[in-house]
Amino acid sequence: MSQVVLAELSWVLDSVYGYGRADIQRALLGILSTRSFTVEDPEIAWRALNEYQDGKADFADYLIGLAGKTAGAEATVTFDRSASGSGLFLFLKS
């Protein structure tokens, strides 16, 4: 399962089905814990889930920020105030 699919899944669960953070966390935990799924870069996915559990941004934000960090970026630029509290992001005011 690609990182894009995980990001899209979290968005759909929130935006389309109205799941809360705790429900999204449980769903992602279930997927990451299931041996039937092969996840692209599972370490990043697990770290993103941990950040999501403790932070205010969306799961996809943490996944994107950590993927950037792993690729060598100092920070990921964002306009999202909820992501700006994480050291993964550089907040730009619009």
KEKESE-690658 format. One line per 8 residues: number of its first residue (from 1); their letters; for each residue x, y, z of N, C-alpha, C. Coordinates in pm, 1 decimal. Layout:
N
NUM = a = X,Y,Z,X,Y,Z,X,Y,Z | ...;
//
This chain:
94
1 = msqvvlae = 85.6,-116.7,0.0,0.0,0.0,0.0,90.2,123.0,0.0 | 66.5,213.3,-91.2,152.4,330.3,-103.3,117.4,435.8,2.1 | 210.7,527.6,21.6,186.5,637.9,114.4,69.7,723.2,66.4 | 55.5,736.9,-64.1,-55.3,814.7,-118.9,-189.0,750.6,-80.5 | -196.4,619.5,-86.2,-320.1,549.4,-48.4,-349.5,569.8,99.9 | -248.1,562.5,184.3,-269.4,587.0,327.5,-318.8,729.5,352.1 | -257.6,825.8,283.2,-299.9,965.3,298.6,-444.4,982.7,251.9 | -477.2,924.8,137.9,-612.8,934.6,84.1,-713.4,865.6,175.8;
9 = lswvldsv = -676.9,750.4,228.2,-764.9,679.1,320.3,-797.8,765.0,441.5 | -697.2,825.6,501.2,-722.4,908.3,619.6,-812.3,1026.3,584.8 | -791.8,1085.6,466.1,-873.9,1198.1,423.6,-1019.4,1154.9,402.4 | -1039.5,1041.8,334.3,-1174.9,992.9,307.6,-1247.4,957.0,437.5 | -1176.9,891.7,528.8,-1240.1,857.2,656.7,-1286.2,981.7,731.0 | -1207.2,1087.8,723.6,-1242.1,1213.7,790.4,-1349.3,1289.6,712.4 | -1319.1,1322.8,589.3,-1403.3,1414.3,510.9,-1532.4,1352.6,458.2 | -1527.1,1228.3,418.0,-1644.6,1165.0,358.5,-1729.1,1093.4,463.0;
17 = ygygradi = -1661.4,1017.1,551.2,-1735.6,936.6,647.9,-1746.8,1000.5,785.8 | -1678.4,1111.5,808.8,-1690.7,1183.4,935.2,-1626.1,1115.9,1054.7 | -1529.1,1028.7,1030.9,-1459.2,963.3,1141.3,-1380.6,1067.9,1220.5 | -1373.6,1049.6,1350.1,-1291.5,1133.4,1435.7,-1147.6,1083.3,1436.6 | -1061.1,1160.9,1500.2,-918.6,1125.6,1504.6,-895.2,987.7,1564.7 | -963.6,956.3,1672.8,-942.1,827.1,1739.1,-979.3,711.3,1646.7 | -1089.2,726.7,1572.3,-1130.8,621.0,1479.1,-1032.2,606.4,1363.5 | -981.9,719.2,1313.6,-883.3,715.4,1205.0,-755.2,650.2,1255.4;
25 = qrallgil = -714.2,683.4,1375.7,-594.5,622.3,1434.5,-611.1,471.7,1444.4 | -726.1,425.3,1489.5,-750.5,281.4,1502.3,-747.9,212.9,1365.7 | -807.3,276.9,1266.7,-807.8,218.5,1131.9,-665.7,207.3,1076.8 | -587.8,313.4,1090.8,-450.4,310.9,1041.8,-365.4,211.5,1119.4 | -385.4,204.5,1250.0,-313.8,107.5,1332.6,-345.8,-34.1,1286.4 | -472.2,-59.4,1257.5,-512.1,-191.2,1209.2,-444.5,-226.9,1077.8 | -437.7,-131.0,987.0,-373.3,-156.7,857.6,-224.0,-179.5,875.8 | -159.3,-93.2,952.1,-14.8,-106.1,969.8,23.5,-232.2,1047.0;
33 = strsftve = -67.5,-282.9,1127.3,-40.3,-401.5,1208.3,-75.1,-532.2,1138.0 | -141.7,-524.0,1025.1,-187.0,-643.2,954.6,-80.8,-691.6,857.3 | -42.0,-815.8,871.9,62.0,-873.1,784.8,15.3,-887.6,640.5 | -114.4,-885.6,618.6,-167.6,-900.2,483.1,-135.4,-780.0,395.5 | -107.2,-666.4,457.5,-75.2,-544.7,383.2,74.8,-521.2,380.2 | 124.9,-486.6,264.0,262.0,-441.2,251.0,254.7,-290.7,233.3 | 316.7,-218.1,323.9,308.2,-72.0,324.4,440.2,-13.3,276.2 | 429.6,83.1,186.3,547.5,155.0,138.0,612.7,226.8,255.6;
41 = dpeiawra = 738.9,202.7,274.8,818.5,262.9,381.8,743.2,261.9,515.3 | 725.9,143.4,572.9,647.6,130.4,695.2,700.2,213.7,811.6 | 832.2,236.9,817.3,886.5,317.4,926.9,829.2,459.2,924.2 | 821.9,517.8,804.6,764.1,652.0,792.2,615.8,649.0,829.0 | 544.3,547.0,785.0,401.4,536.2,815.5,378.6,526.0,966.1 | 458.1,444.5,1033.8,445.2,431.9,1179.3,479.3,562.5,1249.9 | 586.4,627.5,1205.2,624.0,756.1,1265.9,515.2,860.4,1243.7 | 455.4,860.9,1123.7,346.6,954.3,1094.4,226.4,926.9,1184.5;
49 = lneyqdgk = 196.4,799.6,1206.9,85.5,765.6,1296.2,114.4,813.3,1437.6 | 237.0,795.5,1485.2,273.0,843.4,1619.2,261.4,994.9,1629.5 | 307.9,1066.7,1526.3,296.4,1212.8,1524.6,149.2,1253.9,1524.1 | 68.3,1184.2,1446.6,-74.9,1212.3,1437.0,-143.7,1191.8,1571.3 | -104.9,1088.2,1643.1,-165.0,1061.4,1773.2,-134.3,1172.1,1873.3 | -16.8,1231.9,1861.7,25.7,1333.5,1958.1,5.3,1476.8,1909.5 | -16.3,1495.8,1779.5,-18.5,1630.2,1723.1,-156.9,1679.0,1685.8 | -159.0,1791.0,1614.4,-284.9,1854.2,1575.1,-311.4,1846.7,1425.7;
57 = adfadyli = -209.8,1816.8,1346.5,-226.0,1812.1,1201.1,-288.8,1679.7,1158.1 | -324.0,1672.8,1031.6,-379.5,1550.4,975.3,-269.2,1446.4,955.2 | -309.7,1320.4,949.7,-214.7,1212.2,926.5,-135.7,1235.8,798.2 | -204.9,1276.4,692.1,-138.1,1298.6,563.8,-28.8,1404.3,575.7 | -52.5,1508.2,656.4,49.2,1612.0,676.0,176.7,1552.6,735.0 | 160.3,1471.3,838.1,277.8,1410.1,901.0,347.6,1313.9,805.1 | 269.9,1241.1,728.8,327.4,1148.9,631.2,410.2,1226.1,528.2 | 356.9,1336.0,479.5,427.5,1419.3,381.6,552.4,1481.2,444.1;
65 = glagktag = 538.9,1535.3,563.8,652.9,1597.3,630.6,765.6,1499.6,658.4 | 730.6,1380.8,702.9,832.6,1279.7,731.4,895.9,1224.8,604.7 | 818.2,1212.5,498.4,874.7,1168.0,370.3,975.1,1271.6,320.4 | 941.8,1398.1,334.9,1034.5,1503.7,296.0,1161.1,1502.3,378.4 | 1146.4,1486.7,508.0,1260.9,1481.7,599.5,1351.9,1364.6,563.8 | 1292.4,1249.9,537.1,1368.4,1130.9,499.6,1443.6,1152.3,368.1 | 1384.6,1232.1,279.3,1447.9,1260.7,150.1,1554.2,1370.1,161.1 | 1569.8,1428.0,281.3,1674.5,1526.4,302.0,1628.6,1669.9,316.6;
73 = aeatvtfd = 1499.1,1695.0,310.9,1448.3,1831.0,327.8,1462.4,1876.1,472.5 | 1497.2,2001.0,492.2,1503.4,2055.5,628.8,1363.9,2068.9,686.0 | 1269.0,2110.0,602.9,1129.8,2125.5,644.4,1042.0,2123.7,520.4 | 914.2,2097.5,540.9,814.5,2104.2,434.9,736.7,2233.0,455.4 | 725.8,2312.8,351.5,652.9,2438.6,360.2,504.0,2409.2,362.9 | 430.6,2480.3,450.3,286.9,2459.5,462.1,215.2,2591.3,488.0 | 90.6,2597.3,447.5,1.3,2707.5,481.8,-96.6,2663.2,589.6 | -84.4,2539.3,633.4,-175.5,2477.8,730.1,-130.3,2508.7,872.2;
81 = rsasgsgl = -208.7,2587.9,942.8,-172.1,2626.3,1079.8,-159.9,2505.5,1172.9 | -243.6,2404.5,1152.0,-237.6,2287.4,1240.2,-107.7,2210.7,1223.0 | -48.4,2215.0,1105.6,78.9,2147.1,1082.1,196.9,2229.6,1129.2 | 176.5,2359.8,1144.2,287.6,2449.3,1176.3,347.4,2424.8,1314.1 | 276.9,2356.0,1402.1,328.7,2328.3,1536.4,433.5,2218.0,1540.1 | 447.0,2147.0,1430.6,542.6,2037.7,1423.3,673.9,2090.4,1366.1 | 785.2,2037.3,1413.4,914.4,2075.1,1362.1,940.3,2028.3,1219.9 | 846.3,1954.1,1163.5,860.8,1905.2,1026.5,826.8,2012.8,923.6;
89 = flflks = 761.0,2119.2,966.1,704.2,2215.4,872.7,754.3,2357.6,896.3 | 756.1,2431.7,786.8,783.7,2574.4,788.8,655.4,2642.4,746.3 | 592.9,2717.1,836.5,465.3,2780.2,810.3,482.9,2909.9,734.7 | 408.6,2925.3,626.3,407.5,3049.9,549.4,271.3,3114.6,564.9 | 269.2,3238.1,604.8,141.7,3309.4,615.1,96.8,3346.6,475.0 | -31.3,3328.5,449.8,-83.3,3359.9,316.4,-110.8,3506.9,299.7;
//
